Amino acid sequence: MVISFTTSRPDPEQRRQVDAFLEDFLPRLDRHPGVLAVYHYGDPESGESTTVVVWRDEAARLAYRDSELIGEAVALETRLGLKGSRKAFPLTYP
């Protein structure tokens, strides 16, 4: 398994747009081949927003990275001027 983290810090107006986008996007991501689970949370104090995806394996994550679906998320980030980070790690326990 591989776990990926996508993090950004939208301002309040951007957050409204991001939340509207994620309402449609996250269920489709959850159905993407190789996705085992999707979690999204936001820290109300810092404004930081994080999406955690559990992937079956690295091949599934890379297939998503080459898909049109990620292009939608990148386009939103670009349009809003969000500077996010994407990191992925192999599961080491259990």
Secondary structure, 3 states (H helix, E strand, C coil): CEEEEEEECCCHHHHHHHHHHHHHHHHHHHCCCCEEEEEEEECCCCCCEEEEEEECCHHHHHHHHCCHHHHHHHHHHHHHCCCCEEEEEECCCC
